[in-house]
Amino acid sequence: MFDSKNLDDLAKSLFASLPTSLQNFEKDIQQKFKEVLQTAFARLDLVTREEFDVQTKVLARTREKLDDLQRQLETLQSKNKVDK
């Protein structure tokens, strides 16, 4: 869901914003930041960029098919009116 390297980078950024007095506990604080971020992102039910791109392509193909079917239906309806 969310790349571990990105979580590490985000945890380090948060750590860097802490006062110097708290930076003595670097490993513990970074680990806690990482755990909190993982939990928060897990609750968000996010999708990866790859999953999003795949679904975007599927949606575009579906839209094209729908447009084709709409044109076919309109053609058949106009032929039906002429035949009557």
mmCIF file of the N, C-alpha and C atoms, coordinates in Angstrom:
data_MODEL
# 
_entry.id   MODEL 
# 
loop_
_atom_site.group_PDB 
_atom_site.id 
_atom_site.type_symbol 
_atom_site.label_atom_id 
_atom_site.label_alt_id 
_atom_site.label_comp_id 
_atom_site.label_asym_id 
_atom_site.label_entity_id 
_atom_site.label_seq_id 
_atom_site.pdbx_PDB_ins_code 
_atom_site.Cartn_x 
_atom_site.Cartn_y 
_atom_site.Cartn_z 
_atom_site.occupancy 
_atom_site.B_iso_or_equiv 
_atom_site.pdbx_formal_charge 
_atom_site.auth_seq_id 
_atom_site.auth_comp_id 
_atom_site.auth_asym_id 
_atom_site.auth_atom_id 
_atom_site.pdbx_PDB_model_num 
ATOM 1   N N  . MET A 1 1  ? 0.834   -1.183 0.000   1.00 0.00 ? 1  MET A N  1 
ATOM 2   C CA . MET A 1 1  ? 0.000   0.000  0.000   1.00 0.00 ? 1  MET A CA 1 
ATOM 3   C C  . MET A 1 1  ? 0.880   1.247  0.000   1.00 0.00 ? 1  MET A C  1 
ATOM 4   N N  . PHE A 1 2  ? 1.723   1.406  1.014   1.00 0.00 ? 2  PHE A N  1 
ATOM 5   C CA . PHE A 1 2  ? 2.584   2.571  1.112   1.00 0.00 ? 2  PHE A CA 1 
ATOM 6   C C  . PHE A 1 2  ? 3.993   2.068  1.295   1.00 0.00 ? 2  PHE A C  1 
ATOM 7   N N  . ASP A 1 3  ? 4.881   2.463  0.415   1.00 0.00 ? 3  ASP A N  1 
ATOM 8   C CA . ASP A 1 3  ? 6.254   1.991  0.386   1.00 0.00 ? 3  ASP A CA 1 
ATOM 9   C C  . ASP A 1 3  ? 6.956   2.232  1.723   1.00 0.00 ? 3  ASP A C  1 
ATOM 10  N N  . SER A 1 4  ? 7.675   1.210  2.191   1.00 0.00 ? 4  SER A N  1 
ATOM 11  C CA . SER A 1 4  ? 8.380   1.292  3.466   1.00 0.00 ? 4  SER A CA 1 
ATOM 12  C C  . SER A 1 4  ? 9.420   2.415  3.450   1.00 0.00 ? 4  SER A C  1 
ATOM 13  N N  . LYS A 1 5  ? 10.079  2.612  2.314   1.00 0.00 ? 5  LYS A N  1 
ATOM 14  C CA . LYS A 1 5  ? 11.072  3.682  2.208   1.00 0.00 ? 5  LYS A CA 1 
ATOM 15  C C  . LYS A 1 5  ? 10.405  5.040  2.398   1.00 0.00 ? 5  LYS A C  1 
ATOM 16  N N  . ASN A 1 6  ? 9.222   5.201  1.828   1.00 0.00 ? 6  ASN A N  1 
ATOM 17  C CA . ASN A 1 6  ? 8.501   6.469  1.996   1.00 0.00 ? 6  ASN A CA 1 
ATOM 18  C C  . ASN A 1 6  ? 8.134   6.697  3.456   1.00 0.00 ? 6  ASN A C  1 
ATOM 19  N N  . LEU A 1 7  ? 7.749   5.621  4.149   1.00 0.00 ? 7  LEU A N  1 
ATOM 20  C CA . LEU A 1 7  ? 7.436   5.748  5.578   1.00 0.00 ? 7  LEU A CA 1 
ATOM 21  C C  . LEU A 1 7  ? 8.677   6.145  6.362   1.00 0.00 ? 7  LEU A C  1 
ATOM 22  N N  . ASP A 1 8  ? 9.810   5.516  6.025   1.00 0.00 ? 8  ASP A N  1 
ATOM 23  C CA . ASP A 1 8  ? 11.065  5.858  6.701   1.00 0.00 ? 8  ASP A CA 1 
ATOM 24  C C  . ASP A 1 8  ? 11.416  7.329  6.471   1.00 0.00 ? 8  ASP A C  1 
ATOM 25  N N  . ASP A 1 9  ? 11.289  7.774  5.228   1.00 0.00 ? 9  ASP A N  1 
ATOM 26  C CA . ASP A 1 9  ? 11.598  9.174  4.906   1.00 0.00 ? 9  ASP A CA 1 
ATOM 27  C C  . ASP A 1 9  ? 10.681  10.132 5.659   1.00 0.00 ? 9  ASP A C  1 
ATOM 28  N N  . LEU A 1 10 ? 9.400   9.789  5.720   1.00 0.00 ? 10 LEU A N  1 
ATOM 29  C CA . LEU A 1 10 ? 8.447   10.639 6.426   1.00 0.00 ? 10 LEU A CA 1 
ATOM 30  C C  . LEU A 1 10 ? 8.746   10.663 7.927   1.00 0.00 ? 10 LEU A C  1 
ATOM 31  N N  . ALA A 1 11 ? 9.082   9.506  8.482   1.00 0.00 ? 11 ALA A N  1 
ATOM 32  C CA . ALA A 1 11 ? 9.424   9.439  9.905   1.00 0.00 ? 11 ALA A CA 1 
ATOM 33  C C  . ALA A 1 11 ? 10.678  10.265 10.196  1.00 0.00 ? 11 ALA A C  1 
ATOM 34  N N  . LYS A 1 12 ? 11.657  10.215 9.303   1.00 0.00 ? 12 LYS A N  1 
ATOM 35  C CA . LYS A 1 12 ? 12.885  11.001 9.486   1.00 0.00 ? 12 LYS A CA 1 
ATOM 36  C C  . LYS A 1 12 ? 12.590  12.496 9.403   1.00 0.00 ? 12 LYS A C  1 
ATOM 37  N N  . SER A 1 13 ? 11.702  12.872 8.499   1.00 0.00 ? 13 SER A N  1 
ATOM 38  C CA . SER A 1 13 ? 11.329  14.288 8.386   1.00 0.00 ? 13 SER A CA 1 
ATOM 39  C C  . SER A 1 13 ? 10.648  14.775 9.657   1.00 0.00 ? 13 SER A C  1 
ATOM 40  N N  . LEU A 1 14 ? 9.751   13.951 10.179  1.00 0.00 ? 14 LEU A N  1 
ATOM 41  C CA . LEU A 1 14 ? 9.084   14.312 11.434  1.00 0.00 ? 14 LEU A CA 1 
ATOM 42  C C  . LEU A 1 14 ? 10.098  14.411 12.567  1.00 0.00 ? 14 LEU A C  1 
ATOM 43  N N  . PHE A 1 15 ? 11.040  13.474 12.594  1.00 0.00 ? 15 PHE A N  1 
ATOM 44  C CA . PHE A 1 15 ? 12.069  13.469 13.628  1.00 0.00 ? 15 PHE A CA 1 
ATOM 45  C C  . PHE A 1 15 ? 12.916  14.736 13.547  1.00 0.00 ? 15 PHE A C  1 
ATOM 46  N N  . ALA A 1 16 ? 13.261  15.135 12.341  1.00 0.00 ? 16 ALA A N  1 
ATOM 47  C CA . ALA A 1 16 ? 14.107  16.320 12.158  1.00 0.00 ? 16 ALA A CA 1 
ATOM 48  C C  . ALA A 1 16 ? 13.428  17.584 12.674  1.00 0.00 ? 16 ALA A C  1 
ATOM 49  N N  . SER A 1 17 ? 12.110  17.578 12.728  1.00 0.00 ? 17 SER A N  1 
ATOM 50  C CA . SER A 1 17 ? 11.389  18.763 13.203  1.00 0.00 ? 17 SER A CA 1 
ATOM 51  C C  . SER A 1 17 ? 11.286  18.818 14.731  1.00 0.00 ? 17 SER A C  1 
ATOM 52  N N  . LEU A 1 18 ? 11.737  17.767 15.405  1.00 0.00 ? 18 LEU A N  1 
ATOM 53  C CA . LEU A 1 18 ? 11.675  17.737 16.871  1.00 0.00 ? 18 LEU A CA 1 
ATOM 54  C C  . LEU A 1 18 ? 12.768  18.607 17.486  1.00 0.00 ? 18 LEU A C  1 
ATOM 55  N N  . PRO A 1 19 ? 12.530  19.069 18.701  1.00 0.00 ? 19 PRO A N  1 
ATOM 56  C CA . PRO A 1 19 ? 13.577  19.811 19.409  1.00 0.00 ? 19 PRO A CA 1 
ATOM 57  C C  . PRO A 1 19 ? 14.813  18.929 19.614  1.00 0.00 ? 19 PRO A C  1 
ATOM 58  N N  . THR A 1 20 ? 15.975  19.556 19.679  1.00 0.00 ? 20 THR A N  1 
ATOM 59  C CA . THR A 1 20 ? 17.237  18.833 19.818  1.00 0.00 ? 20 THR A CA 1 
ATOM 60  C C  . THR A 1 20 ? 17.247  17.942 21.055  1.00 0.00 ? 20 THR A C  1 
ATOM 61  N N  . SER A 1 21 ? 16.626  18.368 22.130  1.00 0.00 ? 21 SER A N  1 
ATOM 62  C CA . SER A 1 21 ? 16.629  17.582 23.369  1.00 0.00 ? 21 SER A CA 1 
ATOM 63  C C  . SER A 1 21 ? 15.953  16.224 23.182  1.00 0.00 ? 21 SER A C  1 
ATOM 64  N N  . LEU A 1 22 ? 14.983  16.130 22.286  1.00 0.00 ? 22 LEU A N  1 
ATOM 65  C CA . LEU A 1 22 ? 14.301  14.858 22.043  1.00 0.00 ? 22 LEU A CA 1 
ATOM 66  C C  . LEU A 1 22 ? 15.024  13.990 21.018  1.00 0.00 ? 22 LEU A C  1 
ATOM 67  N N  . GLN A 1 23 ? 15.939  14.581 20.273  1.00 0.00 ? 23 GLN A N  1 
ATOM 68  C CA . GLN A 1 23 ? 16.620  13.831 19.228  1.00 0.00 ? 23 GLN A CA 1 
ATOM 69  C C  . GLN A 1 23 ? 17.610  12.805 19.780  1.00 0.00 ? 23 GLN A C  1 
ATOM 70  N N  . ASN A 1 24 ? 17.837  12.822 21.086  1.00 0.00 ? 24 ASN A N  1 
ATOM 71  C CA . ASN A 1 24 ? 18.694  11.810 21.706  1.00 0.00 ? 24 ASN A CA 1 
ATOM 72  C C  . ASN A 1 24 ? 18.039  10.433 21.653  1.00 0.00 ? 24 ASN A C  1 
ATOM 73  N N  . PHE A 1 25 ? 16.753  10.389 21.472  1.00 0.00 ? 25 PHE A N  1 
ATOM 74  C CA . PHE A 1 25 ? 16.008  9.133  21.425  1.00 0.00 ? 25 PHE A CA 1 
ATOM 75  C C  . PHE A 1 25 ? 15.652  8.776  19.979  1.00 0.00 ? 25 PHE A C  1 
ATOM 76  N N  . GLU A 1 26 ? 16.579  9.033  19.092  1.00 0.00 ? 26 GLU A N  1 
ATOM 77  C CA . GLU A 1 26 ? 16.332  8.928  17.648  1.00 0.00 ? 26 GLU A CA 1 
ATOM 78  C C  . GLU A 1 26 ? 15.672  7.625  17.226  1.00 0.00 ? 26 GLU A C  1 
ATOM 79  N N  . LYS A 1 27 ? 16.267  6.498  17.542  1.00 0.00 ? 27 LYS A N  1 
ATOM 80  C CA . LYS A 1 27 ? 15.740  5.206  17.074  1.00 0.00 ? 27 LYS A CA 1 
ATOM 81  C C  . LYS A 1 27 ? 14.325  4.961  17.582  1.00 0.00 ? 27 LYS A C  1 
ATOM 82  N N  . ASP A 1 28 ? 14.108  5.175  18.866  1.00 0.00 ? 28 ASP A N  1 
ATOM 83  C CA . ASP A 1 28 ? 12.787  4.937  19.449  1.00 0.00 ? 28 ASP A CA 1 
ATOM 84  C C  . ASP A 1 28 ? 11.721  5.844  18.829  1.00 0.00 ? 28 ASP A C  1 
ATOM 85  N N  . ILE A 1 29 ? 12.046  7.110  18.687  1.00 0.00 ? 29 ILE A N  1 
ATOM 86  C CA . ILE A 1 29 ? 11.072  8.061  18.157  1.00 0.00 ? 29 ILE A CA 1 
ATOM 87  C C  . ILE A 1 29 ? 10.767  7.765  16.695  1.00 0.00 ? 29 ILE A C  1 
ATOM 88  N N  . GLN A 1 30 ? 11.804  7.490  15.895  1.00 0.00 ? 30 GLN A N  1 
ATOM 89  C CA . GLN A 1 30 ? 11.570  7.181  14.483  1.00 0.00 ? 30 GLN A CA 1 
ATOM 90  C C  . GLN A 1 30 ? 10.718  5.925  14.334  1.00 0.00 ? 30 GLN A C  1 
ATOM 91  N N  . GLN A 1 31 ? 10.973  4.923  15.176  1.00 0.00 ? 31 GLN A N  1 
ATOM 92  C CA . GLN A 1 31 ? 10.186  3.690  15.115  1.00 0.00 ? 31 GLN A CA 1 
ATOM 93  C C  . GLN A 1 31 ? 8.725   3.969  15.476  1.00 0.00 ? 31 GLN A C  1 
ATOM 94  N N  . LYS A 1 32 ? 8.505   4.782  16.492  1.00 0.00 ? 32 LYS A N  1 
ATOM 95  C CA . LYS A 1 32 ? 7.133   5.132  16.889  1.00 0.00 ? 32 LYS A CA 1 
ATOM 96  C C  . LYS A 1 32 ? 6.428   5.922  15.783  1.00 0.00 ? 32 LYS A C  1 
ATOM 97  N N  . PHE A 1 33 ? 7.136   6.890  15.189  1.00 0.00 ? 33 PHE A N  1 
ATOM 98  C CA . PHE A 1 33 ? 6.558   7.637  14.067  1.00 0.00 ? 33 PHE A CA 1 
ATOM 99  C C  . PHE A 1 33 ? 6.144   6.684  12.953  1.00 0.00 ? 33 PHE A C  1 
ATOM 100 N N  . LYS A 1 34 ? 7.031   5.749  12.638  1.00 0.00 ? 34 LYS A N  1 
ATOM 101 C CA . LYS A 1 34 ? 6.766   4.799  11.556  1.00 0.00 ? 34 LYS A CA 1 
ATOM 102 C C  . LYS A 1 34 ? 5.534   3.949  11.879  1.00 0.00 ? 34 LYS A C  1 
ATOM 103 N N  . GLU A 1 35 ? 5.432   3.467  13.119  1.00 0.00 ? 35 GLU A N  1 
ATOM 104 C CA . GLU A 1 35 ? 4.284   2.648  13.524  1.00 0.00 ? 35 GLU A CA 1 
ATOM 105 C C  . GLU A 1 35 ? 2.978   3.445  13.440  1.00 0.00 ? 35 GLU A C  1 
ATOM 106 N N  . VAL A 1 36 ? 3.015   4.675  13.926  1.00 0.00 ? 36 VAL A N  1 
ATOM 107 C CA . VAL A 1 36 ? 1.817   5.522  13.895  1.00 0.00 ? 36 VAL A CA 1 
ATOM 108 C C  . VAL A 1 36 ? 1.401   5.799  12.452  1.00 0.00 ? 36 VAL A C  1 
ATOM 109 N N  . LEU A 1 37 ? 2.374   6.097  11.600  1.00 0.00 ? 37 LEU A N  1 
ATOM 110 C CA . LEU A 1 37 ? 2.073   6.373  10.191  1.00 0.00 ? 37 LEU A CA 1 
ATOM 111 C C  . LEU A 1 37 ? 1.509   5.143  9.492   1.00 0.00 ? 37 LEU A C  1 
ATOM 112 N N  . GLN A 1 38 ? 2.101   3.973  9.757   1.00 0.00 ? 38 GLN A N  1 
ATOM 113 C CA . GLN A 1 38 ? 1.599   2.741  9.141   1.00 0.00 ? 38 GLN A CA 1 
ATOM 114 C C  . GLN A 1 38 ? 0.152   2.487  9.546   1.00 0.00 ? 38 GLN A C  1 
ATOM 115 N N  . THR A 1 39 ? -0.147  2.667  10.815  1.00 0.00 ? 39 THR A N  1 
ATOM 116 C CA . THR A 1 39 ? -1.508  2.462  11.306  1.00 0.00 ? 39 THR A CA 1 
ATOM 117 C C  . THR A 1 39 ? -2.474  3.456  10.660  1.00 0.00 ? 39 THR A C  1 
ATOM 118 N N  . ALA A 1 40 ? -2.061  4.700  10.595  1.00 0.00 ? 40 ALA A N  1 
ATOM 119 C CA . ALA A 1 40 ? -2.929  5.733  10.005  1.00 0.00 ? 40 ALA A CA 1 
ATOM 120 C C  . ALA A 1 40 ? -3.178  5.457  8.525   1.00 0.00 ? 40 ALA A C  1 
ATOM 121 N N  . PHE A 1 41 ? -2.136  5.104  7.787   1.00 0.00 ? 41 PHE A N  1 
ATOM 122 C CA . PHE A 1 41 ? -2.304  4.832  6.355   1.00 0.00 ? 41 PHE A CA 1 
ATOM 123 C C  . PHE A 1 41 ? -3.117  3.568  6.122   1.00 0.00 ? 41 PHE A C  1 
ATOM 124 N N  . ALA A 1 42 ? -2.985  2.586  6.986   1.00 0.00 ? 42 ALA A N  1 
ATOM 125 C CA . ALA A 1 42 ? -3.761  1.349  6.839   1.00 0.00 ? 42 ALA A CA 1 
ATOM 126 C C  . ALA A 1 42 ? -5.256  1.642  6.996   1.00 0.00 ? 42 ALA A C  1 
ATOM 127 N N  . ARG A 1 43 ? -5.595  2.553  7.887   1.00 0.00 ? 43 ARG A N  1 
ATOM 128 C CA . ARG A 1 43 ? -7.000  2.910  8.097   1.00 0.00 ? 43 ARG A CA 1 
ATOM 129 C C  . ARG A 1 43 ? -7.581  3.717  6.942   1.00 0.00 ? 43 ARG A C  1 
ATOM 130 N N  . LEU A 1 44 ? -6.727  4.360  6.170   1.00 0.00 ? 44 LEU A N  1 
ATOM 131 C CA . LEU A 1 44 ? -7.207  5.186  5.062   1.00 0.00 ? 44 LEU A CA 1 
ATOM 132 C C  . LEU A 1 44 ? -7.645  4.367  3.855   1.00 0.00 ? 44 LEU A C  1 
ATOM 133 N N  . ASP A 1 45 ? -7.292  3.095  3.807   1.00 0.00 ? 45 ASP A N  1 
ATOM 134 C CA . ASP A 1 45 ? -7.667  2.213  2.702   1.00 0.00 ? 45 ASP A CA 1 
ATOM 135 C C  . ASP A 1 45 ? -7.207  2.802  1.363   1.00 0.00 ? 45 ASP A C  1 
ATOM 136 N N  . LEU A 1 46 ? -5.923  3.132  1.289   1.00 0.00 ? 46 LEU A N  1 
ATOM 137 C CA . LEU A 1 46 ? -5.347  3.736  0.093   1.00 0.00 ? 46 LEU A CA 1 
ATOM 138 C C  . LEU A 1 46 ? -5.041  2.682  -0.963  1.00 0.00 ? 46 LEU A C  1 
ATOM 139 N N  . VAL A 1 47 ? -4.931  3.116  -2.205  1.00 0.00 ? 47 VAL A N  1 
ATOM 140 C CA . VAL A 1 47 ? -4.492  2.231  -3.283  1.00 0.00 ? 47 VAL A CA 1 
ATOM 141 C C  . VAL A 1 47 ? -3.169  2.756  -3.816  1.00 0.00 ? 47 VAL A C  1 
ATOM 142 N N  . THR A 1 48 ? -2.417  1.854  -4.433  1.00 0.00 ? 48 THR A N  1 
ATOM 143 C CA . THR A 1 48 ? -1.141  2.268  -5.004  1.00 0.00 ? 48 THR A CA 1 
ATOM 144 C C  . THR A 1 48 ? -1.381  3.032  -6.298  1.00 0.00 ? 48 THR A C  1 
ATOM 145 N N  . ARG A 1 49 ? -0.386  3.747  -6.749  1.00 0.00 ? 49 ARG A N  1 
ATOM 146 C CA . ARG A 1 49 ? -0.464  4.467  -8.023  1.00 0.00 ? 49 ARG A CA 1 
ATOM 147 C C  . ARG A 1 49 ? -0.713  3.478  -9.151  1.00 0.00 ? 49 ARG A C  1 
ATOM 148 N N  . GLU A 1 50 ? -0.048  2.321  -9.087  1.00 0.00 ? 50 GLU A N  1 
ATOM 149 C CA . GLU A 1 50 ? -0.220  1.299  -10.127 1.00 0.00 ? 50 GLU A CA 1 
ATOM 150 C C  . GLU A 1 50 ? -1.674  0.821  -10.192 1.00 0.00 ? 50 GLU A C  1 
ATOM 151 N N  . GLU A 1 51 ? -2.269  0.529  -9.032  1.00 0.00 ? 51 GLU A N  1 
ATOM 152 C CA . GLU A 1 51 ? -3.671  0.101  -8.999  1.00 0.00 ? 51 GLU A CA 1 
ATOM 153 C C  . GLU A 1 51 ? -4.589  1.198  -9.547  1.00 0.00 ? 51 GLU A C  1 
ATOM 154 N N  . PHE A 1 52 ? -4.306  2.430  -9.196  1.00 0.00 ? 52 PHE A N  1 
ATOM 155 C CA . PHE A 1 52 ? -5.107  3.557  -9.675  1.00 0.00 ? 52 PHE A CA 1 
ATOM 156 C C  . PHE A 1 52 ? -5.009  3.683  -11.195 1.00 0.00 ? 52 PHE A C  1 
ATOM 157 N N  . ASP A 1 53 ? -3.786  3.577  -11.723 1.00 0.00 ? 53 ASP A N  1 
ATOM 158 C CA . ASP A 1 53 ? -3.586  3.689  -13.172 1.00 0.00 ? 53 ASP A CA 1 
ATOM 159 C C  . ASP A 1 53 ? -4.296  2.571  -13.921 1.00 0.00 ? 53 ASP A C  1 
ATOM 160 N N  . VAL A 1 54 ? -4.237  1.349  -13.383 1.00 0.00 ? 54 VAL A N  1 
ATOM 161 C CA . VAL A 1 54 ? -4.922  0.218  -14.017 1.00 0.00 ? 54 VAL A CA 1 
ATOM 162 C C  . VAL A 1 54 ? -6.421  0.475  -14.060 1.00 0.00 ? 54 VAL A C  1 
ATOM 163 N N  . GLN A 1 55 ? -6.989  0.915  -12.958 1.00 0.00 ? 55 GLN A N  1 
ATOM 164 C CA . GLN A 1 55 ? -8.428  1.165  -12.913 1.00 0.00 ? 55 GLN A CA 1 
ATOM 165 C C  . GLN A 1 55 ? -8.832  2.328  -13.818 1.00 0.00 ? 55 GLN A C  1 
ATOM 166 N N  . THR A 1 56 ? -7.965  3.312  -13.962 1.00 0.00 ? 56 THR A N  1 
ATOM 167 C CA . THR A 1 56 ? -8.239  4.426  -14.870 1.00 0.00 ? 56 THR A CA 1 
ATOM 168 C C  . THR A 1 56 ? -8.322  3.930  -16.308 1.00 0.00 ? 56 THR A C  1 
ATOM 169 N N  . LYS A 1 57 ? -7.401  3.039  -16.683 1.00 0.00 ? 57 LYS A N  1 
ATOM 170 C CA . LYS A 1 57 ? -7.418  2.470  -18.038 1.00 0.00 ? 57 LYS A CA 1 
ATOM 171 C C  . LYS A 1 57 ? -8.660  1.609  -18.258 1.00 0.00 ? 57 LYS A C  1 
ATOM 172 N N  . VAL A 1 58 ? -9.027  0.816  -17.257 1.00 0.00 ? 58 VAL A N  1 
ATOM 173 C CA . VAL A 1 58 ? -10.231 -0.018 -17.361 1.00 0.00 ? 58 VAL A CA 1 
ATOM 174 C C  . VAL A 1 58 ? -11.457 0.875  -17.546 1.00 0.00 ? 58 VAL A C  1 
ATOM 175 N N  . LEU A 1 59 ? -11.527 1.931  -16.782 1.00 0.00 ? 59 LEU A N  1 
ATOM 176 C CA . LEU A 1 59 ? -12.654 2.857  -16.888 1.00 0.00 ? 59 LEU A CA 1 
ATOM 177 C C  . LEU A 1 59 ? -12.707 3.517  -18.270 1.00 0.00 ? 59 LEU A C  1 
ATOM 178 N N  . ALA A 1 60 ? -11.558 3.892  -18.803 1.00 0.00 ? 60 ALA A N  1 
ATOM 179 C CA . ALA A 1 60 ? -11.523 4.518  -20.136 1.00 0.00 ? 60 ALA A CA 1 
ATOM 180 C C  . ALA A 1 60 ? -12.003 3.540  -21.205 1.00 0.00 ? 60 ALA A C  1 
ATOM 181 N N  . ARG A 1 61 ? -11.556 2.271  -21.124 1.00 0.00 ? 61 ARG A N  1 
ATOM 182 C CA . ARG A 1 61 ? -12.007 1.260  -22.092 1.00 0.00 ? 61 ARG A CA 1 
ATOM 183 C C  . ARG A 1 61 ? -13.506 1.022  -21.962 1.00 0.00 ? 61 ARG A C  1 
ATOM 184 N N  . THR A 1 62 ? -13.992 0.963  -20.741 1.00 0.00 ? 62 THR A N  1 
ATOM 185 C CA . THR A 1 62 ? -15.422 0.762  -20.511 1.00 0.00 ? 62 THR A CA 1 
ATOM 186 C C  . THR A 1 62 ? -16.220 1.933  -21.082 1.00 0.00 ? 62 THR A C  1 
ATOM 187 N N  . ARG A 1 63 ? -15.708 3.127  -20.906 1.00 0.00 ? 63 ARG A N  1 
ATOM 188 C CA . ARG A 1 63 ? -16.384 4.316  -21.438 1.00 0.00 ? 63 ARG A CA 1 
ATOM 189 C C  . ARG A 1 63 ? -16.451 4.262  -22.967 1.00 0.00 ? 63 ARG A C  1 
ATOM 190 N N  . GLU A 1 64 ? -15.349 3.836  -23.607 1.00 0.00 ? 64 GLU A N  1 
ATOM 191 C CA . GLU A 1 64 ? -15.331 3.705  -25.071 1.00 0.00 ? 64 GLU A CA 1 
ATOM 192 C C  . GLU A 1 64 ? -16.375 2.696  -25.537 1.00 0.00 ? 64 GLU A C  1 
ATOM 193 N N  . LYS A 1 65 ? -16.442 1.556  -24.847 1.00 0.00 ? 65 LYS A N  1 
ATOM 194 C CA . LYS A 1 65 ? -17.427 0.529  -25.212 1.00 0.00 ? 65 LYS A CA 1 
ATOM 195 C C  . LYS A 1 65 ? -18.849 1.058  -25.041 1.00 0.00 ? 65 LYS A C  1 
ATOM 196 N N  . LEU A 1 66 ? -19.079 1.777  -23.961 1.00 0.00 ? 66 LEU A N  1 
ATOM 197 C CA . LEU A 1 66 ? -20.399 2.355  -23.717 1.00 0.00 ? 66 LEU A CA 1 
ATOM 198 C C  . LEU A 1 66 ? -20.774 3.349  -24.821 1.00 0.00 ? 66 LEU A C  1 
ATOM 199 N N  . ASP A 1 67 ? -19.824 4.178  -25.211 1.00 0.00 ? 67 ASP A N  1 
ATOM 200 C CA . ASP A 1 67 ? -20.080 5.134  -26.294 1.00 0.00 ? 67 ASP A CA 1 
ATOM 201 C C  . ASP A 1 67 ? -20.396 4.410  -27.599 1.00 0.00 ? 67 ASP A C  1 
ATOM 202 N N  . ASP A 1 68 ? -19.652 3.332  -27.897 1.00 0.00 ? 68 ASP A N  1 
ATOM 203 C CA . ASP A 1 68 ? -19.921 2.539  -29.104 1.00 0.00 ? 68 ASP A CA 1 
ATOM 204 C C  . ASP A 1 68 ? -21.324 1.938  -29.063 1.00 0.00 ? 68 ASP A C  1 
ATOM 205 N N  . LEU A 1 69 ? -21.684 1.376  -27.927 1.00 0.00 ? 69 LEU A N  1 
ATOM 206 C CA . LEU A 1 69 ? -23.021 0.788  -27.786 1.00 0.00 ? 69 LEU A CA 1 
ATOM 207 C C  . LEU A 1 69 ? -24.110 1.853  -27.931 1.00 0.00 ? 69 LEU A C  1 
ATOM 208 N N  . GLN A 1 70 ? -23.858 3.030  -27.401 1.00 0.00 ? 70 GLN A N  1 
ATOM 209 C CA . GLN A 1 70 ? -24.826 4.127  -27.519 1.00 0.00 ? 70 GLN A CA 1 
ATOM 210 C C  . GLN A 1 70 ? -25.027 4.503  -28.987 1.00 0.00 ? 70 GLN A C  1 
ATOM 211 N N  . ARG A 1 71 ? -23.923 4.582  -29.735 1.00 0.00 ? 71 ARG A N  1 
ATOM 212 C CA . ARG A 1 71 ? -24.031 4.899  -31.167 1.00 0.00 ? 71 ARG A CA 1 
ATOM 213 C C  . ARG A 1 71 ? -24.789 3.804  -31.919 1.00 0.00 ? 71 ARG A C  1 
ATOM 214 N N  . GLN A 1 72 ? -24.499 2.542  -31.590 1.00 0.00 ? 72 GLN A N  1 
ATOM 215 C CA . GLN A 1 72 ? -25.198 1.428  -32.242 1.00 0.00 ? 72 GLN A CA 1 
ATOM 216 C C  . GLN A 1 72 ? -26.696 1.488  -31.950 1.00 0.00 ? 72 GLN A C  1 
ATOM 217 N N  . LEU A 1 73 ? -27.036 1.757  -30.707 1.00 0.00 ? 73 LEU A N  1 
ATOM 218 C CA . LEU A 1 73 ? -28.441 1.848  -30.318 1.00 0.00 ? 73 LEU A CA 1 
ATOM 219 C C  . LEU A 1 73 ? -29.146 2.974  -31.076 1.00 0.00 ? 73 LEU A C  1 
ATOM 220 N N  . GLU A 1 74 ? -28.501 4.110  -31.162 1.00 0.00 ? 74 GLU A N  1 
ATOM 221 C CA . GLU A 1 74 ? -29.089 5.238  -31.887 1.00 0.00 ? 74 GLU A CA 1 
ATOM 222 C C  . GLU A 1 74 ? -29.280 4.900  -33.363 1.00 0.00 ? 74 GLU A C  1 
ATOM 223 N N  . THR A 1 75 ? -28.310 4.195  -33.953 1.00 0.00 ? 75 THR A N  1 
ATOM 224 C CA . THR A 1 75 ? -28.424 3.781  -35.355 1.00 0.00 ? 75 THR A CA 1 
ATOM 225 C C  . THR A 1 75 ? -29.599 2.835  -35.539 1.00 0.00 ? 75 THR A C  1 
ATOM 226 N N  . LEU A 1 76 ? -29.714 1.852  -34.657 1.00 0.00 ? 76 LEU A N  1 
ATOM 227 C CA . LEU A 1 76 ? -30.825 0.899  -34.747 1.00 0.00 ? 76 LEU A CA 1 
ATOM 228 C C  . LEU A 1 76 ? -32.170 1.593  -34.552 1.00 0.00 ? 76 LEU A C  1 
ATOM 229 N N  . GLN A 1 77 ? -32.228 2.523  -33.620 1.00 0.00 ? 77 GLN A N  1 
ATOM 230 C CA . GLN A 1 77 ? -33.478 3.244  -33.381 1.00 0.00 ? 77 GLN A CA 1 
ATOM 231 C C  . GLN A 1 77 ? -33.868 4.092  -34.593 1.00 0.00 ? 77 GLN A C  1 
ATOM 232 N N  . SER A 1 78 ? -32.894 4.715  -35.220 1.00 0.00 ? 78 SER A N  1 
ATOM 233 C CA . SER A 1 78 ? -33.221 5.532  -36.402 1.00 0.00 ? 78 SER A CA 1 
ATOM 234 C C  . SER A 1 78 ? -33.658 4.648  -37.568 1.00 0.00 ? 78 SER A C  1 
ATOM 235 N N  . LYS A 1 79 ? -33.046 3.468  -37.726 1.00 0.00 ? 79 LYS A N  1 
ATOM 236 C CA . LYS A 1 79 ? -33.472 2.526  -38.769 1.00 0.00 ? 79 LYS A CA 1 
ATOM 237 C C  . LYS A 1 79 ? -34.887 2.030  -38.493 1.00 0.00 ? 79 LYS A C  1 
ATOM 238 N N  . ASN A 1 80 ? -35.174 1.783  -37.226 1.00 0.00 ? 80 ASN A N  1 
ATOM 239 C CA . ASN A 1 80 ? -36.495 1.303  -36.831 1.00 0.00 ? 80 ASN A CA 1 
ATOM 240 C C  . ASN A 1 80 ? -37.565 2.349  -37.156 1.00 0.00 ? 80 ASN A C  1 
ATOM 241 N N  . LYS A 1 81 ? -37.271 3.608  -36.949 1.00 0.00 ? 81 LYS A N  1 
ATOM 242 C CA . LYS A 1 81 ? -38.226 4.681  -37.256 1.00 0.00 ? 81 LYS A CA 1 
ATOM 243 C C  . LYS A 1 81 ? -38.476 4.780  -38.756 1.00 0.00 ? 81 LYS A C  1 
ATOM 244 N N  . VAL A 1 82 ? -37.421 4.577  -39.549 1.00 0.00 ? 82 VAL A N  1 
ATOM 245 C CA . VAL A 1 82 ? -37.551 4.647  -41.005 1.00 0.00 ? 82 VAL A CA 1 
ATOM 246 C C  . VAL A 1 82 ? -38.398 3.489  -41.515 1.00 0.00 ? 82 VAL A C  1 
ATOM 247 N N  . ASP A 1 83 ? -38.225 2.307  -40.919 1.00 0.00 ? 83 ASP A N  1 
ATOM 248 C CA . ASP A 1 83 ? -38.963 1.111  -41.337 1.00 0.00 ? 83 ASP A CA 1 
ATOM 249 C C  . ASP A 1 83 ? -40.451 1.212  -41.022 1.00 0.00 ? 83 ASP A C  1 
ATOM 250 N N  . LYS A 1 84 ? -40.842 2.001  -40.084 1.00 0.00 ? 84 LYS A N  1 
ATOM 251 C CA . LYS A 1 84 ? -42.253 2.085  -39.675 1.00 0.00 ? 84 LYS A CA 1 
ATOM 252 C C  . LYS A 1 84 ? -43.049 2.869  -40.610 1.00 0.00 ? 84 LYS A C  1 
# 
